[in-house]
Amino acid sequence: MALRGWAQRGWGCGQAWAPPVFGGCPELSAARAPRLLGRRLNLFLQQKCGFRKAPRKVEPRRSDTGSSGEAYKRSALIPPLEETVFYPSPYPIRTLVKPFFFTIGFTGCAFGSAAIWQYESLKSRVQSYFDGIKADWLDSIRPQKEGDLRKEINKWWNSLSDGQRTVTGIIAANTLVFCLWRVPSLNRTMMRYFTSNPASKVLCSPMLLSTFSHFSLFHMAANMYVLWSFSSSIVNILGQEQFVAVYLSAGVISNFVSYVCKVATGRYGPSLGASGAIMTVLAAVCTKIPEGRLAIIFLPVFTFTAGNALKAIIAMDTAGMILGWKFFDHAAHLGGALFGIWYITYGHELIWKNREPLVKIWHEIRTNGPKKGGGSK
C-alpha cells in the first residue's frame, strides 16, 4: 500500500510510475519492483555509455590546409599529391634540428673535398701534360680513320669551355633523375627521397637529392639553360673545384631556408628542382660583374644590367615568400640568391682562402704514408 501511495504521488516531472502487476497480485509486484528498477537503471546506463563520443584520431595530413583552411594548390612543376602523406611534427622547431646540422656538416665536407680535389688536380697536371704530348705524337704517326665517332666526340668535348665541361655532369644527372620520374613504380621512392618537405619522414638526404630532381620538362630545360649560360663565367670566377662545392652547398642551404619558411608559416608541401643552387650561381655572377648585360631568351632585344636583374629577382622572391605564392619555392630562391651574394662578398675570403691547413694535412698523408709502410718491412 505504501508503494502504491508513492506511485500515486508521481515520479519524475509529474509523470506517475507504478510497478507491473503479476497475476493480479499486488504483493508480488511490490516484491519484484526493486529488481526491475535495477535492471532498467543498468539498461539506461549502458545506453548512455553507448552514445559516448569516441576520441578523435590524429591522422596524417594529405595536403596543406594553411592558416586559412584552403586546400593545397599544387604547382605544375611538382608531382601529384593525391598519394602523398605528410607527417607534420607536433613540435615544428625540433624538425629543423637535424637539417641544420646536416647543412653545416655537408657544406664543410663539400669545401674540404673540393680543396683536396684541387690539390690532386694540380699534382696530376704535370703528368697529364707529358701524356698529352705523347698522345699527340702517336696521333701524328698513326693513320687517321675517317668518320671515327670517338674522335668526333673528343673534338666536341675539347671545344667546350671549362665551365661547360663542368656542368655537363650536372646536366646529365638531372636528365637521369627526370627519366626516373617517368617510371610509375618508382613514384613513391622518388617522392620520398627526391622532394624536400619538412613534413616528410626523410628530412636530410632530400635536401641534396632534390637539387637534381625535376618533374616538369619545362622546369628542367629552363634551369639547365640558365646553368649552361652562366657556367663559363662562374667557373672563371671560382674555378672548377670551388664551383662544385658552392653549387652543392647552395642546393642544401636553399632547401634549409625553404624548410624554415614552411615551418614558420605552416605551409607544408614538397619542393624540387635546381633553382635554389642556380640562383646562387646567378647571384654570384651578378654580384661579381654588376655591369654585365643580360637579356631574356624570349626577348633578346631588351637588355639590362646584371645588378638590376639581381635586385628584381630578390624583390620578386621576397614578395612571393611573404604573400605565399605557390608556383615557385620563393624561399629557396631567395636563400640561394643571398648565399651567392654572401659567398662572393665574404665567403670566399672566410672559407676558400683558409683551406691551406687541410691541404697541408692531406699533403703529409700522401707524402709520408707510403714511407711509413715501407719502413715497417
DOPA-150985 format. One record per residue (C-alpha): residue in one letter; x negated, y, z. Coordinates in steps of 0.1 Angstrom, whole numbers, plus 5000, padded with zeros to 4 digits. Layout:
<recs>
AXYZ/...
</recs>
This chain:
<recs>
M500050005000/A497150235008/L495650164974/R498950244956/G499150574975/W495650654963/A496650574928/Q499750794930/R497651094942/G495851074908/W492251004895/G490151254878/C491751554862/G495351504872/Q495551154855/A496750874877/W494850544878/A496350214890/P494749874892/P496349604869/V498949374885/F498149004881/G501148774880/G503349034897/C501149014929/P500049354942/E497849194969/L495849004942/S495549314921/A494249514951/A491649244959/R490249244924/A490349624918/P486749694932/R485249424910/L486949554878/L485949914888/G482349804890/R482449634856/R483949944839/L481350164856/N478549934842/L480049944808/F480250324809/L476650354819/Q475550114792/Q477350314765/K475850634778/C472350484777/G473050354742/F473650704728/R470450844743/K468251024717/A465250834706/P461851024710/R460651194678/K457851024660/V454851224648/E454451134612/P451551224589/R452151524566/R452551454529/S452351814519/D451652154533/T454652354545/G452752654557/S453952904581/S456952994560/G458252644556/E457952644518/A456752324501/Y453152304489/K452952424454/R450352214436/S447952374412/A447552234378/L443852184385/I444251924413/P445751574412/P449351504420/L450151494458/E453151254458/E451050974472/T448751184493/V449051164531/F447451444553/Y446451394589/P446151744604/S444451734638/P446351854669/Y443152044677/P442252214644/I439052384657/R437552034665/T438051944629/L435252194619/V432552054642/K431351764620/P431551974588/F429552244604/F426652024614/F426851844581/T426452174563/I423452274583/G421751934580/F422451884543/T421152234535/G417952174554/C417451834537/A418151984503/F415552254506/G413052024522/S413451774494/A413152054468/A409852164484/I408451804482/W409751764447/Q407952084436/Y404651954452/E404951624433/S405751804401/L402752034403/K400551734412/S401651534381/R401451824356/V397751774350/Q398151404343/S401151484321/Y399151744302/F396451484292/D399151224285/G400851474261/I397551534243/K397151164238/A400651114226/D400351394201/W397151234187/L398850894184/D401751054166/S399451224141/I397850894131/R401050684133/P403250664102/Q406450864107/K409850694104/E412550884086/G415850914104/D414450794138/L417250864163/R414850874192/K412751134176/E415751354168/I416851324204/N413351424217/K413351714192/W416651834205/W415651794242/N412351984236/S414352274220/L416252334253/S415152574279/D414052464313/G417352574328/Q419452394301/R417452074307/T418052104344/V421852154342/T422251874317/G422151614345/I424751814365/I427051834334/A426651454328/A427551384365/N430651604362/T431651424330/L431351084346/V433451184376/F436051334352/C436250994334/L436750814367/W439851024374/R441450874343/V441350524358/P444650474377/S443350204400/L440650454414/N443050734421/R443250664459/T439550644462/M438950954441/M441551144462/R439851034494/Y436251104486/F436251344457/T438651614470/S437851824501/N440551874527/P440251934564/A443451734570/S441851424554/K440351144574/V437051174555/L435551524560/C431851534553/S431051344521/P433851504500/M432151844507/L429351734483/L431151494460/S434051734452/T431451964438/F431151724408/S434851644406/H437351794381/F440851664374/S441651904346/L439651914313/F440052284310/H438752334346/M435652124339/A434952284305/A435252634319/N432952564348/M430352374327/Y430352654301/V429552914328/L426852694343/W425252644309/S425353014301/F423653114333/S421252814335/S418252974318/S418553294339/I418953124373/V416152874367/N413753154355/I414553334388/L414353044412/G412552764394/Q413952414388/E413552274422/Q414752564442/F417752604419/V418852244425/A418552294463/V420652614461/Y423252464438/L423852154460/S423752364492/A426252614477/G428752334470/V428752224506/I428752574521/S431552694499/N433652384509/F432952464546/V434252824541/S437352664525/Y437752434555/V437552734579/C440152924559/K442552634557/V442352554594/A442852924603/T445852974581/G447352614584/R447552594546/Y446152244541/G445652094507/P442951924486/S440352114466/L437852004440/G435552154414/A432152304410/S433552664411/G432052744445/A428552634435/I428852814401/M429953134419/T426753114438/V424753094406/L426753384390/A426453604421/A422653534424/V422053634388/C424353944390/T422554054422/K419054004407/I419954164374/P422854404381/E422354604349/G422754294327/R425554294302/L428254034303/A431353954282/I434353734284/I434353434260/F437753514246/L437053894244/P433353924233/V433954284222/F434454414257/T431254414277/F430554524313/T427554514337/A426854224359/G427154434390/N430654544382/A431654194373/L430454064407/K432454334425/A435654254406/I435253884413/I434753934450/A437754174452/M440053924433/D438953634455/T439353834487/A442853934477/G443753574467/M442553444500/I444453694521/L447653664500/G447553284498/W447353244461/K447152874454/F445952834418/F442352854428/D440552794461/H439653154466/A437953094499/A435452854483/H434853104455/L434253384480/G432053174502/G429953074472/A429553434460/L428553564494/F425953284497/G424453364464/I424153734473/W422653644507/Y420153404493/I418753644467/T418653924492/Y417353744523/G417453364520/H414553334495/E412253504519/L413553324550/I413752974536/W411752904505/K408653114513/N408452934547/R408152584532/E404352564535/P404252374568/L406452104554/V404352084522/K401152054543/I402551774563/W403651594531/H400151654516/E398451504546/I400751194544/R400051154507/T396251204511/N395551024544/G398050744541/P396050514517/K392750584535/K394250464568/G395450144551/G392050084535/G390150134568/S392149864586/K390849584563/
</recs>
